[in-house]
Amino acid sequence: MSKSVLQRNYLITDSKLSMFSSLICSFLERDLSELLDFGVTQEKISALNELIDEFKEFPTDSYVKANVLEATEEKIEKEMILMKTFRQMGMRVAFKWGEKSSKYKRFGVSGMNNFSDAKLLDNARAAVTFLNEVKDELAETGLTQAMLDDFEAECNDFEAAKNKQKEMIELRANKTAERISKGNAIYELVSKYCEIGKNVFAHSNPARYNDYLIYKGRHCKKKG
């Protein structure tokens, strides 16, 4: 199933699914002698417990989301630094040739507040190239090679931060899909074992029959 259509098959939280599934494993072990004839074995119970343990240790969305937020904050910080330098460089070009000049228009700083990340980076890098071409003419405005080197470094820093943010967003999407897949796999097994338990104890032990109900308010009702 593709990530775009992957859906949770359970209506409770991941933590509640883990707790309920662990409880079912304890019931299966308790009732193993009655369930052996229906294909339930200690090996299968142990395998389910292992899946549950892996699921419990899997990074939560809040943890992965924190990485996205941290990367976003870093990108914004680098963006602000780059924009400040870009504006200052634009002022030098305007002082030298005027804001209506072809050189200022070529500089590409106008409308920067509305730039996408990609356009900001492209225009800033083009500006670095332009400034290197005319740096001798702009020396009288205080422009130095060190400033140009810093400007180029800020472009690289912003690109790195932008790429990191994208990576963290993609990681979160991947982890979400993986978490759903793991949860669905556990729920499918638990649902199967609960059906077996209900059928075994339906007419012999009401209390144990109730142990295998998964549609009560404290648990989850299967979708569909």
Residue pairs with C-beta under 8 A, 6 or more apart in sequence:
1 181
3 173
3 174
3 177
6 177
6 180
6 181
7 180
8 180
8 183
8 184
9 183
9 184
9 187
9 188
9 222
9 223
10 17
10 183
10 184
10 187
10 220
10 222
10 223
11 220
11 221
11 223
12 20
12 219
12 220
14 55
14 60
14 179
14 183
16 219
16 220
17 55
17 183
17 186
17 187
17 220
18 52
18 55
18 56
18 186
20 190
20 214
20 219
20 220
21 48
21 52
21 186
21 187
21 190
22 49
22 52
24 190
24 193
24 194
24 212
25 45
25 48
25 49
25 52
27 197
27 208
27 211
27 212
28 35
28 40
28 45
28 48
28 193
28 197
29 42
29 45
31 197
31 200
31 201
31 208
32 40
32 41
32 42
32 45
34 200
34 201
35 196
35 197
35 200
38 196
38 199
38 200
39 196
40 193
40 196
48 186
48 189
48 190
48 193
51 182
51 185
51 186
51 189
52 186
54 182
55 179
55 182
55 183
55 186
58 175
58 178
58 179
58 182
59 175
59 179
61 172
61 175
61 176
61 179
64 168
64 171
64 172
64 175
64 176
65 172
67 168
67 171
67 172
68 165
68 168
68 169
68 172
70 168
71 161
71 164
71 165
71 167
71 168
72 165
74 161
74 164
74 165
75 117
75 158
75 161
75 162
75 164
75 165
77 161
78 154
78 157
78 158
78 160
78 161
78 162
79 117
79 120
79 158
79 161
81 154
81 157
81 158
82 120
82 124
82 154
82 155
82 157
82 158
83 112
83 120
85 150
85 151
85 154
86 109
86 112
86 120
86 123
86 124
86 127
86 151
87 109
87 112
89 107
89 109
89 127
89 131
89 143
89 147
89 151
90 104
90 107
90 109
90 127
92 138
92 141
92 142
92 143
93 101
93 103
93 104
93 107
93 109
93 138
94 104
95 141
96 103
96 137
96 138
96 140
96 141
97 103
97 104
98 104
103 130
103 134
104 110
106 130
107 127
107 130
108 123
108 126
108 127
109 123
109 127
112 120
112 123
115 123
117 158
117 162
120 158
121 155
121 158
121 159
121 162
124 151
124 154
124 155
124 158
125 152
125 155
127 151
128 148
128 151
128 152
128 155
131 138
131 143
131 148
131 151
132 148
135 143
135 145
135 148
187 220
187 222
190 214
191 214
191 222
193 212
194 212
194 213
194 214
195 212
196 212
197 208
197 209
197 211
197 212
198 209
198 212
198 213
201 208
201 209
201 212
202 209
213 219
214 220
214 221
214 222
215 221
215 222
